Amino acid sequence: MMEIVILDEFMVDVAPDDLIRVLGLKRKDYPKKEEIKEIIQKEISEIKKLIEPKGIYRIIDYEETNRHPIFENAKKIALAICTIGSKLEKRSSELMRENQMLKGLIYDAYGSEAVEQVACQLDSIISEQARKMGFYPSKRFSPGYGKWEIEEQAFIFKILPGEEIGVKLRSSFMMEPRKSISFRINFYNEPVNNGKKSLCAQCKMKNCPFRKEE
């Protein structure tokens, strides 16, 4: 089992237009798109102060897994957890309790996009490590998707001390803070068909230092 790697240097930059798209606000009593963008631009500096991106990962051999079928044929497996912390989440809840629903939704949506950006960057770091080791990385997958049950979160937290980056696992197998993502990447000896285009190609963060055009 390789050493645990903890990272805290991630770039987070969610564009106002992307945030508006994520919000998907359609109710007639909400401000128009231009007004929402103005609110976002006024709040963006405060939002960024509340983001504390961190990530942790470890690469293990197949023999060190719990032999779940999703690890089959993999030579090594990277397990990872990332988060943006709890401050933004708490502020979003406060705004909603104060009946500032639109601002609360903006903060929450920004958090969702931010942690996804962190996950994509951590994915790129791990995938590059796989290539340096002479392996071919798979796409990342999180518990609860496909054939990897949500209960498998327990295995990830058995291998990784999530508390080192401030992430805890609840009895419901959901993580706290909510703006956290866990995933695995399988390393293979042969190229794998990842199906859809790369996550970097899907991500709209054009100036990300981890971007790989594929």
C-alpha positions, 0 to 999 in steps of 0.5 A: 500500500502506497503512502497517503497523499494530501493536497490543498492546492486546487484552482476553483473558478466558476463562471457566472453564466455556468452558475446560472445554468446550474441554478436552472431558475425558472420561477417568474418571481426570480430576477432576470438573468442579468440581475442574477449575474449581478448578484453573483458578481457582488457575492463572488469574492465572499464566496471564494473566501469560504472555499477550502479545497482539499484532497486525499488519495492512496494507491493500493494493490488489487490484493488490498481491496475488498475484492468487489467486482468493480476492482476486477482485472485492475492492477492497482486502484486509487481511492480518493476523497476531496472537499471544499470544506463546510464554511460555504455550506453553512453560509448557504444555510444561514442565508436560507434561514434568513429568507435570502433564498436566491443568495442561499441557492447561489452559494449552494450551487457554487459549492457544487460546481467548485467541488466538482472542479476539485474532483476533476483536478484530483482525477487528473493528478491521479491519472497522470500518476498512473501513466508515470507508473506505466498503467492506463487509468480508468474514468473515475467512479463514485460509490452509489453509481452503477454497480458500486453500491453507496455502502462501499463508502465504508471501504474508502474511509477504511483505507483513507483517513477522511478526517485528515481533510475534514471529511466524515462518513455518516451512518447513512454513508453520506459524507459531511461536509456535503460538498465532498466527493469520493471516487476510485480510479482503476489502473490497468496494464492495457488501454481501457475504453472509457466511453464518453469524452474525458472529464477535462473535455467536459469541464468548462474551466479553461485555465485549469493548470491540470487540463488535458485536451483529449 
